[in-house]
């Protein structure tokens, strides 16, 4: 499975417009060593969950994809469905934690977070 990047907007927009699974975004920064180490693991995780859309967002290149929220630590993970945000927060840099989150959310996909960026699909349209 592909990890989408806002640098390729046409592909990302098409995927977000046509996907039915979760959107799992990792907010990162190019200068962050932890992010560089985490990125290949995030990519491998996307192959385990092909029904979901994985997005890698460098917050310095695309701060508008955070809406009005701030990132204090990396990695910060956003998980959404078509109704809203299911998870938004910092994670320890262990991909197994995100894998467990996805598994739990799949069993109960009602929004559980009252705050978080707007639907990523809508934010992408503004770029």
C-alpha positions in Angstrom: 0.0 0.0 0.0 1.1 3.5 -0.6 1.7 6.2 2.0 0.3 9.3 0.5 2.1 12.7 0.7 0.5 16.1 0.2 3.3 16.8 -2.3 1.3 14.6 -4.7 -2.0 16.4 -4.3 -3.9 14.8 -7.2 -3.2 11.3 -6.0 -4.0 12.2 -2.4 -7.2 14.0 -3.3 -8.4 11.1 -5.4 -7.7 8.6 -2.7 -9.4 10.6 0.0 -12.4 11.2 -2.3 -12.8 7.5 -3.0 -11.7 5.7 0.1 -14.1 4.1 2.6 -11.7 3.1 5.4 -9.9 5.1 8.0 -7.5 8.0 7.3 -4.4 7.5 9.3 -2.0 10.5 9.2 1.4 10.9 10.8 2.5 14.5 11.4 6.2 14.8 11.3 9.1 17.1 10.5 12.0 16.4 8.1 14.6 17.5 10.6 13.4 15.0 13.3 15.5 11.9 13.6 12.7 10.0 15.3 10.4 10.8 12.3 13.0 9.6 9.8 13.3 6.3 11.7 9.5 6.0 12.1 8.7 6.6 8.4 9.7 3.1 7.1 7.7 1.5 9.8 4.6 3.6 9.0 5.0 2.6 5.4 5.2 -1.1 6.3 2.1 -0.7 8.5 0.2 0.7 5.5 0.7 -2.7 3.7 -1.0 -4.5 6.6 -4.1 -2.3 6.4 -4.7 -1.7 2.6 -8.3 -0.7 3.2 -7.2 2.5 5.0 -5.4 5.6 3.7 -2.1 6.4 5.3 -0.7 10.0 4.9 2.7 11.3 5.9 2.5 15.1 6.6 5.6 17.3 7.2 4.2 20.1 9.4 6.7 22.6 8.2 5.7 22.1 4.5 1.9 21.8 5.2 1.0 23.6 8.5 -2.5 24.3 7.1 -3.2 20.5 7.5 -3.2 20.9 11.2 -6.1 23.4 11.1 -5.6 25.4 14.3 -3.9 22.7 16.3 -0.3 22.6 17.4 2.1 19.6 17.5 4.3 19.4 20.6 6.0 16.0 20.0 6.6 13.5 17.2 5.1 11.3 16.0 1.6 12.8 16.3 -1.1 10.5 14.8 -4.5 11.5 13.5 -7.1 8.8 12.8 -10.4 9.8 11.2 -13.4 8.2 9.5 -15.9 10.0 7.4 -17.7 11.3 10.5 -14.8 12.8 12.4 -11.7 12.4 14.4 -11.3 9.1 16.3 -7.8 9.8 17.7 -5.5 12.7 17.6 -2.4 12.7 19.8 1.3 12.0 20.3 2.5 8.5 20.3 5.7 6.8 21.4 7.6 5.9 18.3 6.6 2.3 18.3 4.5 1.3 15.3 2.8 -1.4 17.4 1.0 1.3 19.3 -0.6 2.7 16.1 -1.4 -0.9 15.0 -3.3 -1.5 18.3 -5.1 1.8 17.9 -6.3 0.9 14.4 -7.5 -2.5 15.7 -9.4 -1.0 18.6 -11.0 1.8 16.4 -12.1 -0.8 13.8 -14.3 -2.4 16.5 -15.9 0.9 17.5 -15.7 3.7 14.9 -17.7 6.4 16.6 -15.8 9.6 17.0 -14.2 9.6 20.4 -12.2 12.9 20.3 -13.9 16.2 20.6 -11.1 18.1 19.1 -8.6 17.6 16.3 -8.1 18.9 12.8 -11.0 19.2 10.5 -11.5 16.2 8.2 -8.3 15.8 6.3 -10.2 15.4 3.1 -11.6 19.0 3.6 -8.3 20.5 4.5 -6.6 19.0 1.4 -9.1 20.6 -0.8 -8.0 24.1 0.4 -4.4 23.6 -0.7 
